[in-house]
Amino acid sequence: MDLATIIGALAGLLVIIIAIGLGGDFGSFVNIPSVLIVVGGGLAVTVMRFPLSNVLSAMALGASVAFKNKKDTPKDKIDKLVELAELVRKNGPLALENAEIDDPILKKGAQMVADGYEEDVLIGMLELERDLYLARLSEAALIYKQFGDAAPAFGMIGTLVGLVQMLSTMDDPAAIGPSMAVALLTTLYGAVISNAIALPISDKLDTKSKLEEVNQTLAIDGITHLRANRAPQLIKEMLLAYLPEKERRLAEMDMAAA
């Protein structure tokens, strides 16, 4: 679970709910026509810009990254690669077939090393898999951003619809209230959906893409060193460049002390 996303989302919604509760009746802020205009319109425009299958997969990927994202750092990958290198040194490349590896790209790379793939084939296949995954993350971020941009626009459209309805029924006081509710609530819904849901998830996907580019490139380099049967400590030293400066210094101090 990604606690930062969950805490941020709950805190943002809680602030809005508390403000509504302190100011009046919560039921007056629920309006189905406004939801239909903002959500339905935003999704319709997004589907016009991208294939439906891509939109559905992007929505699922965004939710997975935002709420189920497992923290994976370069240090974790380096430690795992050193562990695998020690295994290869002791028992040979075939020992990688039974190694417990959670990371998908490390698992695939280790299996390819165990199967004896040539280095250029191994690198080409892993780089292709990395690039395709990064492309999916980038497209998902773009789809969420487009939806985040469309929601406030349809909120404004709903406001205009409500104003037209209100002005056309000025002679009927009972109809003014519902029309005014549509006019104001669509703007509210559009702003909340855009700024509290769609755009934060888009930024989360962008961040994930940058992190995964580093992590998976590190994994590919490490698998290449693993295939070459380099010493575990040498592999660790060669991969320290992927760490942030502070973590790199600590790792170098640990290696020197050892």
MOSUL-V857271 format. One line per field, one symbol per residue. ss: DSSP state (A for helix, B for strand, O for the rest). psi: psi as a letter, one per 40 degrees, with the letter a starting at -180 (. if undefined). burial: # if it has 24 or more other C-alpha atoms within 12 Angstrom, else .. A space follows every 10 residues. Layout:
# MOSUL-V857271
ss = ???
psi = ???
burial = ???
This chain:
# MOSUL-V857271
ss = OOAAAAAAAA AAAAAAAAAA AAAOOAAAAO OAAAAAAAAA AAAAAAAAAO OAAAAAAAAA AAAAAAAAOO OOOAAAAAAA AAAAAAAAAA AOAAAAAAOO OOOAAAAAAA AAAAOOOOAA AAAAAAAAAA AAAAAAAAAA AAAAAAAAAA AAAAAAAAAA AAAAAAAAOO OOAAAAAAAA AAAAAAAAAA AAAAAAAAAA AAAAAAAAAA AAAAAAAAAA AAAAAAAOOO OAAAAAAAAA AAOOAAAAAA AAAAAAAO
psi = igdddddddd dddddddddd ddeahddeeh hddddddddd dddddddddi iddddddddd dddddddehh hhiddddddd dddddddddd eiddeddeih hdhddddddd ddddefiidd dddddddddd dddddddddd dddddddddd dddddddddd dddddddefd egddeddddd dddddddddd ddddeecddd dddddddddd dddddddddd dddddddefi iddddddded deiidddddd ddddddd.
burial = ....#...#. .......... ........#. #.######## ###.##.... ...##..##. ###.###.#. ..######## ########.. .##..##.#. ..#.###### ####...... .##..##.## #.##.##### ########## ########## ###..#.... .......### ########## ########## ######.##. ########## ########## ###.###### ###....... #.......
